[in-house]
Structures are given as C-alpha cells and as structure tokens.
Amino acid sequence: LGGILQAAQLGLKRAEKQQEKAVQKVRQQAQDLFSSEAQSMGEAVGQYSKQLQRVAQDLEAVVNSSQKLLDAAAAADHSNAWAGPEAESRSKVSTQLLVAGRLLRSAKRQREVLVRNAQRSAELSLEDNADVLSRRVGDMSTVVDQAKTYLKDIIENREAREVAPGKASSSNGTVTNSTQSKADVVSRMKALAAYVKSAKAEGQARMDAAGQNITTNIAKADKELAANVKDMIAHLMASEQVALNRLKEPLKTNVAKLRGSTKAKKQKAAKTPTTKSASAPAATAPKSASKPATKLTSKIEKMPKQSQEVKH
C-alpha cells in the first residue's frame, strides 16, 4: 500500500508538470493570437479614421471652392439688388453652404470621438476574451495590455501615414471646382447649389457607411477571437483529461491486485468449514448400533414374568 501511494504521488507530480507545460504553451499561443487580432482591429479602426478624415477633407474642399465661386458671382453683380433671379440663386447657394459647413464642423469635431469609441470597442473585445481564457490559464492582464498598446500604435501610425494624401486630395478638389466656365450666373448658381447639396449628402452617406463598416469588422474580429479562445480551452481540457487518465490507470491496476489478494484469503477461509462438516457423520455413526441393545434389555425384563407363571 505504501508503494502504491508513493507511485501515485510521483504520477501526480509528473501530471502537474505536463499540465504546466500545456498551460504555458496555451499562454504563448494566446499572446500571438491577441497580437494578431489587435493588429487586424487596429487596421480597421485606422481605416475608419482615414475614411472620416477623407470625408471631411473632400467636403471642406467643396465648401471652400463653392464659396469662392459664390463670392466671385456676387462681386461680378454690380446691380447690388436684394431681389431678382441672380440674388435668389446666390441665396440658395449660401443656404446649401451653411448646411454643408455644419456637417463639416460636426465631422471634424466628432471624428476623434468616433475613432476613440471604435478603439474602445476593440479593447473591450480583447479584455472580454482574455477574461474567459484567464479562468483556465491564469492572469492575462499583461497579454491584454500589450495587445491594447499595439492596437493604439497601429491606429496612430495609420492616421499619420494618411495625412499627406488627404491634403493632396483637398488641393485637387479646389483646383477642379475653381475652373468652371463663366456662363449664365443664374444657371451656374443653381448648378453650384445642387453640387454642394449632393456633396453634403454624399459625405453623410460615406460617414454612415464607414461607421457600419467598422462595427461589422470589430464584431467579426471578436467572433473569430472568441472561437479561437474556445478551441484553446477545449484543447487544454482534453490534455487535462489525458493526464488524469494516465494517472488513474496504474492506480486501478494496483487496487485490483490488492482486491485480488483479499478475495483469495476469503476463498481460503470459506473452504475450512467444509472439512469439519465431513468428519461429523463419523461421530454419529455408532448411534445406529444402540438400537439392538435396547431390544435386548426389553426381553430381559420380560423373562422374570414368564418364570413366575411357570411356578404357579
């Protein structure tokens, strides 16, 4: 029994070492996985920031160029009239420029907030999945912090790379819009008002599409990360079960040997009463010989009575 206990302790230590190796392997895989997911989500958030920046730059180019054309048309009108087709057409352009200007200021003001919210959604995905995995492999805060730092660096670097192309597009838009032909003032102002209105609607649609796109990308990355974490946990649990089975097999064999020796002792003890019961009939055998003796005594008792009858 002492040998069995000692072997069990050694097997347990061996299983613990193997399990510790499996845990460390999963932690290394998790670190690589979280870094990869942080990179993909960081690229998505950086692309979202770029799209918002490009929308604001394009809309700003339209507003600035249209404002120059409006100022030029107003300067060319020497009538200084407050009414008439020319004044009304310029008023419509001014109205559309005000609406586009409000959207432009909102896009610039909200861009940083929207990007920060998208970045926070990505960080929450990393934190939640790391919390699930930490229940099996221990504290994952270091891995999460590294992944979040990597995510932030990717977003900032992506934004820095996109600053120069954005400025180039802004200047190109200004040159394109400033080379329009000088035709009828009213028709030009109507076309300009429609142009500013369509640019504003297009900018709003691009912002909405970018927001929906980043939401979809982060949700997809979160789903993939959760699936990979689930596979890691399943693999770790399978290795734990294998280690337990290896630990149980020698114990079962040794316990079976102990039970076999006790059964043999019980069977040997069960056989000893049968030999005693076999000797019992020999002791009872002489009882059958006592029956003729009783008959003989009864005859002897009857003999005096017969002798008395002869004397009479």
N, C-alpha and C positions, 0 to 999 in steps of 0.2 A: 504493500500500500504506500509506503514511503517513497519507493521508486516511482510509482505512478504519479504521485503528487509532484515530485521533483521534475519528472518529464513534462507534466502539464505546465509547470511554471516556465520551464525553458521554451516550450512551444508557444506560450503566451507572449513571452518577450520577443521571440522571433516574429510572431504575427504583428506585434506592435511596431517593430522596426519596419516591416514590409509596408504596413499601413501608413506610417510616417513618410516613407518614400513616395507612396502613391499620392498623399496629400500635397507634398512639395511639388510633385510633377503637375498636379492639377493647378496649383497656385501659379506656376510658371506659365502654363497654358492660358490661364485666366489673365495674366498680365499682358501677354501677347494679344489675346482676344480684345481686351478692353482698349489697348492702344490702337488696334486696327479699327475698332468701332468709333473711337474718338476721332480718328483721322477722317473716316468717311462722313461722320456727322459734322465735323469741323469744316470740311469742304462744302457740305451742303449749306451750312449757315453762312460761310463766306460767299458762296454763290448767291444766296438770298440778299446779303448786304450789297453785293455788286449790282444785283438787279434793281434794288431800291435806289441806289446811287445813280444808276444809269437813267432810271425814270425821272428822277429829279433834275438831272443834268439836261436831258432831252427837253423836258418841259420848260426849264429855265431858258434854254436856247430859243424855243418857240416864243416865249413871252417877251424876251429881250428884242428879238428881231422884229416881232409884230409891233412892239411899242415904238421902235424906230420908224417903221413904215407909217404908223399912225401919226407920229409927230411930224413926219415929212409931209403927209397929206394935209395936216392941219396948217402947217407953215405955208403950203402952196395955195391954200384958200385965203385970198385976200379980202373976201367979202365980209369976214367977221360976223357972219349971220348965225343966229342962235337956232334957227329953224331951217327947213328945207331938206331935200334928199341927201346932200352931202353931210350935213350936220347929223342927221339921223343915222346914216350909215356909220359915221365915225363913233356915234354914241353906242351903237351895237358892238362895235369892236372893243370899245372901252369896257363895256359890261362883261364880255367874254374874257378880257384880260384880267379883270378883277377876280372872276371865278377861278380862272387858271392860276392866278397868283396865290389865292387862298390854298388851293391844292398843293402848289409848290411849297409854300411855307409849312403846311402840315406834313408833307413828305419829308422835308428836311428835319423838322422837329421830331417826328415820330420814328424816323429811321433808326436812330440809336436805341430807342426803347424797343422797337420790334426785333431788332437783332439781339438785344440783350434777353428778351423773352424767349427767342428761339434757342439761344445758347443755354439758358436755364432749363429748358425742356430737355435738351440733350444731356445736361449734367444730371437731371433727375433720373433719366433712363439708366445712366451709369451707376448712380447711387442705389437705385432700387434693385437692379440685378446683382450688384455686389453684395447687398444685404442678404439676398436669398442664398448666394453661394457661401457667404461667411458662416452660415449655420452648419456647414459641413467642413470647411477648411480653416475656420478661424477668422480673425480680424482682417478685413480687406481695405481698411481706410487708406493705407499707403498706396495701394494699387489705384484706388479711385482718385486720390489727389494727383497722382502722376498723370492719369488719363485726362483729368479736368484741365491741368496745366497745358498738356499737349493740345487739347481741344482749343483752348484760348489762344495759344500761339498760332495755330493754323488759321483761325479766323482773322487775327490781326495781320498776319503775313499776307493773307489773301486780299484783305482790304488795301494794304499798302501796294500790292502789285497792280491793283486795278485803278489807282488814282490817275496815273498818266494817260491811259487810254480814254478815260472818261472826259478829261479836259480836251483831248483832241476832238472827240465827237461833238463837244459843245461848240467849239470854234467852227467846225464844219457846218453845223446847223445854222449858225449866224450868217455865214457867207452865202449859203444856199438861199436863205429866205430874203437876204438883202438884195439879191439880183433879180427881183421880179420886174416885169415890164411895167412902164408907166402908161396904162390905158385909162379908160374912164374911171374917175375917182369913186363913183358910187358902186360900180361893179367890183372894183378892186377891194373896196372896204367890205362889201358883202362876202366876197371870197375869203378875205382875211378873217372875218368873224367866224365863218364856217370852219376855217382851218384851225383857229385857236380852240374852238369848241370841240372839234374832233380830236385834237391833240390832248386836250384835258380828259376826254372820255377814254382815250387810248391809255393815257397814263394811269388813270384809276383802274382800268381793267388789268393792266400789267402788274400793278401793285397787288390787286386781289389774287391774281394767278400765282404770283410769287409767294404770297402768304399760304395759299393752299398747297403749293408745291413743297414748301419747307415742312409743313405739317405732315404731309404724306411721307416725305423722306425720313423724318425723325421717327414716325410711327413704324415704318418698315425696318429701320435700323434697330429699334427697340425690340421688335418681334424677333428678328434674327438673333440678337444678343440673348434674349430670354430662351430661345430654342437651344442655343449653344450651351448656356448655363445649365439647362435641364439635362442635356446629354452628358455634361461633365459630372453632374451629381449622380446620374444613373450609372455611369462608368465607375465612379468611386464606390457606390453602394454595392455594385457587383463584385468589385475587388475585396470589399469587406466580407461579403458572403463567402467568397472563395477561401479567404484566410480563416474564417470561422469553421468552415467545413474541414479544412486541413487540420485544424486544431482538435476537432471533435473525433476524427477517425481513430487516432491512437487511443484516446480515452475509451471509446466504445470497445475497442479490441481488448484492452486491459480489464475493463469491467466485465466483459464477457468471460474472460479467463477466471476472474475471481468468482463469478457466479457458477461457473462450471465446477470448480473445486468444492464449493459448498453443496452443490447438488450431489456430487459423488459421495460426500460424507453422509448426507441424508439417506441416500440409497443404501449405503452400507449399514447404517443404523436400522433401517427398515428391514433388512434381511435377518438380523439376530433374533427376533421373537419367533420366527418360523421354526428354528431348530429346537427351541424349548417346547413348542407345542407338539413336535413329532415324538418326543420322549414321554409325553403324557399317557398315551394308550398303554404303554408297558406297565405302568403303575396300576392301572385299572384292570389289567387282565386277570389277576387272581380272584377277583370278585365272583367270577363265574364258578369257581371251584367250591365255593362256600354253600352252594345250594344242596348238594348231596349230603353234606353234614347235617343240615337242618332236618332232612328227611330221616336220617338215621336216629337222631335224638327223639323224634316223634314216635318211632317204632319202639324204642326202648321204654318210653313212658307207657306205652300200651301193654307191654309184656306183664307187669305185675297184676293187672286186672284179669288177664287170662288165667294166671296161676291161681288166683283166688277162686275163680269159678270152678277150677278142677278140684280144689279141696272140698268145696261144698258138695 
